[in-house]
Amino acid sequence: MNKQIILKNRPEGLPDQNTWELQHKAIPEPKEGEVLIQHHYISLDPAMRGWMREGKSYIEPVELDDVMRAGSIGKVIKSNNHPKFKEGDFLTGWGGVQQYTVTNGENWYPVDPSLAPLPMYIGTLGMPGMTAYFGILEVGKIKEGDTVLVSGAAGAVGSIVGQIAKIKGCRVIGIAGGTEKCKYIKEVLGFDGAIDYKSEEIYDAIKRECPKGIDVYFDNVGGEILDAALSRLRMHARIVICGAISQYNNMNDVKGPKNYLSLLVNRATMQGMVVMDYAKDYGKAAKEMGGWLAQGKLKSKEDVYKGIENFHDTFLRLFSGDKMGKLVLKVIEE
């Protein structure tokens, strides 16, 4: 049987046990020109919370009674005369939170498990890594000597953003929650400084760590931390709006920035980015990041949990902060 996580209700606030339903369906058969993929790992990302909402966004919402959308990676176990993919190939794409999927191969890409562990292809070498790469280089336009502030710095995107900025010769400060994460980004990832938003007054801490101001702020959280960063901008600063995880489960109105006039005073820019806009250049980014990984300049961390039955509890780790690096769910049964 194919175990699937089905979206049953659109949550208000934090998703609860009634948001999804675990269903068992027959494993589908590939038609002519299709392949059957057995998923090994599912990517869990903050963006999934937005995909559950109705309304206009950069991507259509997940429909009720559909399989929950998610990135995935797995192995082709049956090919029905597919022109490109054969049995034994490993592919990554948008397979959803389920154990098996059938596809004609559109928007699926082959990966080599001998070059990197499978979870890395949905982490550092997947959508989070691409987001970090294009967000900090193309939108943030970092240059050597910049002071770069990153929120969500121990997460899948933020940890890569900070490391790329270091590779490019920037001074990097990370904002993370808790002593362990702050120690990790400094001692393991090589950040120049860390701010613990759970135990420090954020305005004072940013002033301490960025005494001359901020050239680039990479925002994954929104809310008060975005407002605090706005208060410390340098002339011609760039703010990259990647996410706003502090606001995704708000029951009330989203908290917008009060200090936005700092953009005017400092002739700064604030730009949103969606990684899909850079799809044609993913190969170039993956090649460069693969080189950094091989040279030891870039470190990758995947936080892997097991069992599709545990999807709900594992997904909530995105919002509790009870994880490090890229959150991954292993769904293949051994």
N, C-alpha and C positions, 0 to 999 in steps of 0.2 A: 504494500500500500504506500501511497504518497501522502505523507503528513504535511498539511498546509496550515498556515496562519491566515485566517480570513478576517478582514476588517468588517465588524458588525455595527459599530456605532462611532459617531464622530465625537471625540471626547471634549469636554470643557475642563480646562485645567489639566492636571497630570492624568495620563491614560490609566484606567483601572482595569480590573479583570474582565469587565463587560465590553471593553473596546474591541477585543479580538476573540476569535473562537478557533480552537484547534480542530481541524477536520481531517478525516481519512478518506482519500479518493483512490481510485484505481490508477496505477502508474500508466501514463498516457503512451500511446504508440505513435512513433514518428510516421508521418505521411511521406510520399515521394518528395525527395529533396530536403528532408528535415533530419534533425538529429535529436536523440534523447540524451539529456545530460543529467547525471547524478551529482547533485550538489555536495560539496565537501564543507564549504564555509559560506556564511552569510555576513555581509557587512552591516553593522549597526551604526547609524549616523544621525546627528541631531536634525538634519534636513527632513528625516522621515516624519518628524512631528508636524512639520508644515504641510506635508503631502496628504495628511489626514483631513485638512480643513477644506471646506468648500470655498469657492471664490477665486478670483483672478490671481495668478502667480506666474512664475517662470516655467511651470510645468503643470499639467493637468492633475487634479487631485485623484487619489486612489478612490475608486468607486466602492460603495458599500457592497458587501458580499463578494468582493474580489480578493485575490491573494495580495497580501501586503507587499508593496513595492520595496525592493532592496537590491543592492548590488550583490553579486554572488560569484563563486568560482567552483568549477566542478569538472568532471571527466565525462567525455562522450562514451556511453556504453552501448549505443546502437546508432548506426547511420543508415538511412534509407536513400542511398545513392546521392548523398550530398556532394556538391561539386568541390568543396574545399576541405571539409572536416571529416575525419574518419574515426573509427573506434580507437580509444586510447588517447586521443587528443585532450588536452586540458584547456578549457575556455573560461573567460570571464565576461560577464555582461549583467543585464538586469533580469535575473531569474526569479526574484521574489523570495519571500520567506516560505520555502517549501523544499522538499528533499529531491524532487525531480522536476524537470521542465522540458518541454519540446519546443524547438525553434528552427526557423529556416536559416539561422545564422546571422541575420541582420543585426548589427551593433554588438556582435560577439567577437572576441579577439583571442587568439591563441597565446598561451604562455608556456614557459619552459620551467617545470618544477626542479630541474637540475641546476638552474641558475639562481633561484631564490625560493624560499619556502612559500607555499601557496598563500597563506594569509597576507604576506607582504604585497601580493598583487592586488589586494583590495584595500591596502593601507598605503604605505610609502610609495609604491609603484602603481597605485590605483587612484581613485577619485580624490582621497584626502591629500595625497602627495602632489597630484596635479593642481589641486586648489592652492596649496601652499606655494608651489613653484610659480604659477602665473600670477597669483595674488600679490606676492612680495616683489617679483621682478617686473612684471608688466604693468600692474596697477600702482604698487608702492614705489616703483622706479628707484629702488635703493642705489646708493652709491657709497663707495668706500668712505669711512669716517662718520657716516650717519649714526645717530642714536635712534634705535628701533625699539619700540615697546610692543609687546605681544601679550594679549589676554588669552586665557585658555591655553597657557603655554605648555602644559604637560599633556595636552590632548593630541589627537591624531593629526590635526592641521597645525596647531600652534607650535608643537615640538619641531616640526619640519621647517616651518617658517623661520623660527629662531636660528636653526642650524644653517639654513641657506644664507641668512643675513650674516652670520659669523663667517661663513666661507667667503662671502663677498667683502669682508673687511669692515663690517659694521660693529658698533657697540650695542649689545642686545640685552634688554631687560625683560624678564618674563613675569607675568602675573598668574599665580596658581593658588589652589586652595589647600593649605595644610603644609606642615613642616616637611613631610616626606617628599611631596611633589616639588617644593622649592629646592630641597637638597638635590633632587634628581636633575632638575634642569640646569643647576649650576655645576654639580660635580660630575655628572655623566654626559650631559649634552653640551656643556661648555658655555652656558650663558654667563654674561658678566655680572648680573645681579638678579635678584628675585624679590617679589613682593607677595606676601601671603594675605590675600584679601579677606581671609576668614579671621585673622587676628590683628590686622593693622588698619589704621585709618588711611583710606586709599589716597586721598589728596596729599597728605603728608608724606606717604611712602613714595609716591611718584616724584614729588619734589626732591626727596632725598636721593633717589636713584637716578633721576634725570635732572640734575641741577642746572644744566644749560638748556633744558627743554627737549622736546621730542621732534625729530625729523619725520619719522614714519610711525604711525600707530596702526597695527593690524588687529582689528576688532572681531572677536568671536563671541562676545557675550552681551554687548549693548548695555542699556540701563545706566546705573550710577558710574560704572567704571568708564564707559564711553564719555560721560560728562566730565569726569575727573581728567581724562586724557586731553580733552579739548582745552582745558584750562592751562595746559603746559606746552602748547604748540610753539614751535619756532617758525620763523618766516618761511613761507612756501612749503610748509609741512604737507604731507600726504596721509590721509586716513583711508584705509581699506576696510570697507564694510563687508565682511565675509559671513557673519552670522550674529545672532543675538539670543543665545541660549537662555539667558536670564529672563527673557520675555516670552518664550514660546508657550509656556503653560499659564500665562496670565489669565485670570478670570476677569480682570478689568482692562482698561485701555492700556496699550503699550506705552511705556515711559520713554518719551523722546528726549533728545538732548536740550538742556536749558542753556548750555554755554556755546551755542552754535555761532554766536557773533564773533567768537575767536577765529572762525574761518575767514571772516571779513578783515578783521584787524591784522591777521598774519598772512593774508592772501593765500590761504591754504585751500586744499581741495579734499572733498570727502566723496568717495566713489564706491558704489556697490559692485560686486563681482560674482558671477556665476560660472563655474568651471566649464560648463558645457560650451560656452562661447569659444573655448580654445581647443576644441576637440581635434581639429586638423593638425595641431602641433604636439599632441600627446606623445608621439613617438620620439620627437626631439627631446622633450623633457625627461622621459623615461630613460633615454640613453645617457643623458648627462647625470641624472641622479643615480643611475646604476653605476656609473663611473665613480661617483663620490662614495657610494656604499662600498665598492670594491677597494677603494683607497683608505677606508676607515674614517673619512671626513664626515660622513653622515651615518647616524645611528637610527635604527628602526626598532620600534617596540610594539608588539601586538599583544593585547590582553584577551586571551581566548577562553571562552566558556563553552560548555558542552550541553547539547540536547535541545531540540526544537521545542520541546515541552516547556523549557525554561526561558522562552523568548521574552515574555512580559517582564519578568524580574530582571533579566539581563539588560533589556532595553532601558529600564529605569535607571540603570547605572550611569547612563549619559547625563542625567539631570541631578543625580545625587553626588556625582563626582567620584563615586566609588570604583574607579578604574584608572589605568595609566596607559597612555598611548592610544593605539587604535583598538576599538572594541569590536570583537569578532565572535560569532556564534558558530560552533562546529555542529553540523546537522547530520553528517553521515554516521550511520550506526555500525559499530565494529563488533 
